Amino acid sequence: MYIKWIKYLVALLMVISLQANAFEYELADTHGQTQSFEQYRGKWVIVNYWATWCTGCLKELPDLISFHDNNKDAVVVGVNFEDIGMEELNDFIKEKSIPYTVLSSKPAVSTPLGPVPALPTTYIINPEGQVVAGDVGLITQKDLEEFIARENAANTVAEETTTHNDAS
């Protein structure tokens, strides 16, 4: 019963977080420079919270790298969510050949995008800066591509309907 309530609470918090404007979020990169999510306006942004010790995070890493390499209208931003030294983190990034931006954050129960109850946790931000999805657990390249394709198709239909109604 207790676990059922926790799952309900996490789901509720993730839904509430969908109201956040993600482009106001700022974190330090692996060189200590503050990076704003504003720089990604106009693109889909996949924000993946992970840690070097997380087995699931390591398992999904090839899919995130492939998604990053094969989708020019989207970016992946990894948020390292552990208390780790920058030199150790940069060595890990180099060892794993992570090509996308990695930011660093101390672990916390909640972030400006929403809760991070377990790792990995992934949020998807639309090109307008709204958090439109969040998921705890493994995510695949296929999951990401299918979600963005559905959202783009729904937006196209909505725009066509609006244009058609305006012309009437």
Buried (B, 14 or more C-beta within 10 A) or exposed (E): EEEEEEEEEBEEBBEEBBEBBBBEBEBEBBEEEEBEBEEBBEBBBBBBBBBBEBEBBBEBBEBBBBBBEEBEEBBBBBBBBBEBEBEEBEEBBEEEEBEBBBBBBEEEEEBBBBBBBEBBBBBBBBBEBBBBBBBBEEBBBEBBBEBBEEBBEEEEEEEEEEEEEEEE
